């Protein structure tokens, strides 16, 4: 991120059920969040994640597989 700001991260099922959310201030630069399958109610398949700031929003798909 070019500058530090409040960020909301959300993970949802395809039908919109909220599985995980986190809101906090992230500093400028590279940031990472590590999620474990247990934090996502052991969901598998396609999930949607979104990153929201005061200025923008980005949503993408991710696929969770069983091992």
N, C-alpha and C positions, 0 to 999 in steps of 0.2 A: 504494500500500500504506500502511496506517495507520502501520506501523513497519517499520524495516529488518529483514531476515531472510534466511536462506539460501533460495534458490529453485532448483528444477530445472525446466528447460524441455526438452521432448522433442517431436520431430516423427516420426511413424510413418506407414507405409502403412496402408491399411484392414485388411490381413491381419496387422498388428502388427510388421512389420520396422522396426527403429529406423534412421532416416536421419540424425538430428542430435540432439545433446544438449548442454546447457550447465548447469553448476551453479556458482553464485556468490552472493555476498552483494549484495543490492540495497538501497539506502537507502530510507527512507520517501518517499512521494510518487509522482509519475509516472515510470515507467521504460519504455524502448522497446528492442526488439531488431530489427535489420535483417538479414534472411536473403536471400541471393542464390540463384537457382535452382541454380547450380553446387554449393552447399553441400548441396543436397537430392538429389544424384545425378541431376540433371536429370529428376526425376520430374514427371509431369503427372497431372492428375485430382484426385481427392479424397484429401486427407491429413488426419490427425488431429494436433492439437497439444495438449499438456497442460502445465499450470503446477502445480507441487507445492510446498507449504511444509510446515512441521511441523504446521500447524493445518488445512490445507485442500488440496483438489485441484480443478482446473477443467479440463475437456477440451472442445474444440470442433473442428469440421470447417473445413477451408479448401480452396479449389479453386485449383489451379495450371494456368494455360493457356499454350499456346505462342503466341508473337507472331511 
